[in-house]
Structure formats: structure tokens, C-alpha cells
Amino acid sequence: MPQRSPRSQALGMHLVLVLVTCLLGSRALVAHQMQPEASAPAPAAATESATPWGGDYFPNTLLTDQDGRQVRFFDDLIKDKVVVINFIFTSCSDSCPLETARLRQVQKLLGDRVGQDIFFYSISIDPLSDTPAVLKAYSQRFKVGPGWKFLTGEFEDVTDLRKKLGLFIEGVDNGRSKDHNLSLIVGNQSTGRWMKASPFENPWILADQLANTLQNWKQPSAEQNYADAPQIRPPSNGEELFRTRCASCHSLGPQDGEGIGMRNIGPDLIGVTRQRDPAWLNRWIREPDKVLAEKDPIALQLFEKYERIPMPNLRLDEQSAQSIIEFLNNETERQHPSVQPLADGALTPETASTASETVSRMQ
């Protein structure tokens, strides 16, 4: 019998292994088919979804409100609530008054819902100075309504709270009050939806976020055709500065909130360019703190008339102030065209009355 080569022997062994494997596989398949079909495993019980931002994340910091009542941050203030939270200090002379004035506009837009299903919290980062009595006086100057608490607590506890809310920036917040983060937090604790917002946000947008986006609550609205939408004109530099820097406290006539409490922190500014000296107005816009410190009679009168809330220094240069003045002048002219003298130099009764009313609002 001829001897087989090593290659032939290896090939033969490989064929044997393949046959054995196939045989075992077929027997296993037959055995599986002969067994009764196993019942499908029962689906796992649905686990209750929960927000990750609960009591195990937020500190239950002890705080005191403007009426001297002690509250816990999580249990009493934010649990299952839609909230607005910002950090201020009452001796702030620039950003904090603007932020408070802007939130007051939002509160006006939301009406009775503030204190019922939407809550405002302003927490002091200067607890040594901002006692409950100081916070109460501050809230009264801005005429805030129900549902808005001004709070103070231990400095270390408030700092930890700011870090948890993402409103503490290392290297910026260095213990000096004026260097704090200006953002505010809005959110719904029960759903875990939180977002940062600018304190200079359009008040209507912020009110819509609180009333609708965070709660899925919407007023029914009639359908409208996009063809009916008005053309949007690009704002001038002066208008953009006014809307972002001045509109928290000042209105521009009845259509801009005058007379309905939206912006009566400061005077309505329609007609101001016809009443004030241009050089005085430019300096007043740029450095109102210095003008007031010099005991300027007009500045003192405005300070006393408007709840002793000083106009903040917005750090504008001369050109920016002039751009605002030009916008105010154009807007005044648009709403109240300049009085045209008659041939004999007299004014018509209608235009004379309009001019008188415009000036009287500024006094």
C-alpha cells in the first residue's frame, strides 16, 4: 500500500474534523427542535423616570428672605417649581439695577402667574451688607410684586450655591462683589429643564420661556398668514444701544409701555432731546454717577422723583451717547413731528398741546 504524503494526511484529518463538527451540529439542532419552545422572558418593569437635578444635587441651603423668614433652597424654593434665579448685591451701581428692572418687566408681563406657578429669586452675594431689611427696601424701590423673594445667607453657602447653578466663574469671581457672573438661571426642577439667560434678554422672550417653553403651556392664538407680517427694519446703532442698555428702565411713548407700569423705573424719554441741553444730556448718559455726585439740580430732582434709584454708569463713550441721543431725537420726531409755526408765528392749538404734554412728561 503506497504511503501517503504529510500534506494528504493533513487534508484527511481536516475532512474528518469537518464531518464530526457537522454531525454534532445537526444532532444539537434536532435536540433543540424536539424540546418545547421556551417562553419569552417577561419585559422588565418600566422604571420611573426622574430628573438628575434633584435633592441629591442641589444643596438645601438655609436662606433668609426680605421679610426675615428662613427657607431652604431646594425644599422651599425650587422643588417642583418653575423658577428664575439671579445673584445681586444692593450697593451695585451698574448691572444689578438693570437686571432687577428687566426682571420686573418680565414679572409685569406674567401677571398673577408669578407666585402661583412661576417664582423669582434674587440672592445676595454680599450678605454682610444685604440684611433682610436692606433687601426689603431694595425690592420696594423697584416696586416688585408678590412671588419674588430677595434672599441672603452665609457667604460660603451662597458661593457653593452659585457653583452648583453654574454661575460662578473661577478667576472672575474672586471675592469682590462687582466681579460676579451676570447670567441668570431659569428652569423647571420637576422636568430637569434648565437654561442660562442674559439679564438683558428681551422681556417678552424671557416671559415666553417661563410661561410656555418650560411648562408646555400656551395661550390659543389665531392663525395668521406670513404674508401679513410687517417688514423688519435694521436698527440703528443708537436704537440698538437704547434697547440693550436703556430700555430696562425707560419707555418711548405709549406704544412702548408708558403708562402701563412696564418701565416706570425712570422717565419716559420721548421729548427729552427737546427739553435738555445736548451737552448736558450727553454727559448725563455717559457718567450719571459723577453728575449726581456733583449735586446737579436736574440729576437730584430725577433721583428723588424715581425712588432714589441712581441711573447706572453704563461705561459708554461720547460717540455711543451721541448715537442714543440721535435715536431719541428721531423717535420723538416720528411720534411728535416738530411744531410748524404759522405765518404770524403762532402755533396751532393741536400742536401746542402736543408739545406741552411732551415736555410735561419729562418734568
Buried (B, 14 or more C-beta within 10 A) or exposed (E): EEEEEEEEEEEEEEEEEEEEEEEEEEEEEEEEEEEEEEEEEEEEEEEEEEBEBEEEEBBEBEBBBBEEEEBBBBEBBBBEBBBBBBBBBBBBEBBBBBBBBBBBBBBBBBEEBBBEBBBBBBBBBBBEEBBBEBBBBBBEBBEBBEBBBBBBBEBEBBBBBBBBBEBBBEEEBEEEBEEBBBBBBBBBBBBBBBEEBBBBBBBEEBBBBBBEBBBEEEEEEEEEEEEEEEEEEEEBBBBBBBBBBBBBBBBBBEEBBBEEEBBBBBBBBBBBBBBBEEEEBBBBBBBBBEBBEEEBEBBEEBBEEBEEBBBBBBEBEEEBBBBBBBBBBBBBEEBBEEBEEEEEEEBEEEBEEBBEEBEEBBE
